[in-house]
Amino acid sequence: MTRSSLFAVVTAATMVAAPAFAQQSITVSSAGGAYQEAQRKALFTPTAKELGITIKEDTTTGINDVRLQVAGRAVKWDLAQLNGYECARGAKEGLFEPIDYKIVDTTGIDPRLVHPEWVAISYTSLVLIYNTKVYGENGPKTWADFWDVKKFPGRRALSHVFSPDMLSVAAMADGVQMDKVYPLDMDRALKSFAKIKNDVSAWWTSGAQATQLVKDGEVDMASIWNGRASALVADGAPVRFSYDQAVLMPGCIAIPKGAPNKALAMKALANFLKPELQADFSLLIANGPANQGAFSTGKIPPERAAQINSSPDNAKKQVLLDPTYWADNLVTATEKLNEIMQR
């Protein structure tokens, strides 16, 4: 055999063998920031190691990103995290692949949040926070208290741009019992919202803005996400909050239609939902785990469990936001809220 033919044989063999050594990868899109950093440490890195793959990351601003990729037949994400009602809406629009529940074990996850094309992965809560310098330990404890400007005078902050959680608390403020909030009586919730509108001093549009309003003492009470509230407490701010009448909002995960690595994404998703990894996640961030099995792993100390929004004791104090309801009603509710705001 000549030197040139030998080189050709070796080169060909190398080219054939190369794919066997190439590491497989998937791309996961999430919310960014501290939340995605916690996911990286607790979910992505351990899963990549266990499956022997690379997990690449991207960030998303919501369901429109998935729509564009699917419509353009240029899907680059294998898994996308969204909020619950975005997943419910996306499923209606045919934006996701079906989940193989022979591979993905959902034991420990609320059955209401296990759907053919999406499943819950974590929780955020909208809570009521108040300034203890203003009210001592006897501040507003319920949304009816928040709405009661005579009994609890003071400056208030709410957000009208997140209509699902806003109308959920408006319903409770009007006396709707937690187990009766859904299906939402939208007209009743809107009328309740209209009653408080003129007594609201500030309307926040981001978690950072809500935090700053409370921290600087610009408002005496506010609706706020639990992670932001916990951070204020940790920083020594004179505030108090609880999970009583909070709105428990699921974050979800789905495989976009046409994902390039669907089979591998399914295995990764199964790993993300394991109780052990879910427990690790909840030790790093204020968002609670979707899998209740996380609280039985022995990894979460009792004192930490008492702070986590989705722990059994805290979850039962809250209203679970219904993603399927909002998939059908979000546009209408948002339009009507905006009409009230413009009056």
Sequence and secondary structure as in RCSB ss.txt:
>XXXX:A:sequence
MTRSSLFAVVTAATMVAAPAFAQQSITVSSAGGAYQEAQRKALFTPTAKELGITIKEDTTTGINDVRLQVAGRAV
KWDLAQLNGYECARGAKEGLFEPIDYKIVDTTGIDPRLVHPEWVAISYTSLVLIYNTKVYGENGPKTWADFWDVK
KFPGRRALSHVFSPDMLSVAAMADGVQMDKVYPLDMDRALKSFAKIKNDVSAWWTSGAQATQLVKDGEVDMASIW
NGRASALVADGAPVRFSYDQAVLMPGCIAIPKGAPNKALAMKALANFLKPELQADFSLLIANGPANQGAFSTGKI
PPERAAQINSSPDNAKKQVLLDPTYWADNLVTATEKLNEIMQR
>XXXX:A:secstr
  HHHHHHHHHHHHHHHHHHHS  EEEEEE  HHHHHHHIIIIIHHHHHHHT EEEEEE  SHHHHHHHHHTT  
  SEEEEEHHHHHHHHHTT B    TTTS  TTS GGGB SSEEEEEEEEEEEEEEHHHHTT S  SHHHHH TT
TS S EEE SS HHHHHHHHHHHTT  GGGSSS  HHHHHHHHHHHHTT SEE  SHHHHHHHHHTTS SEEEEE
HHHHHHHHHTT SEEEEEEEEEEEEEEEE BTT TTHHHHHHHHHHHTSHHHHHHHHTTSSSEES GGGGGSS S
 HHHHTT TTSHHHHTTSEE  HHHHHHHHHHHHHHHHHHHH 
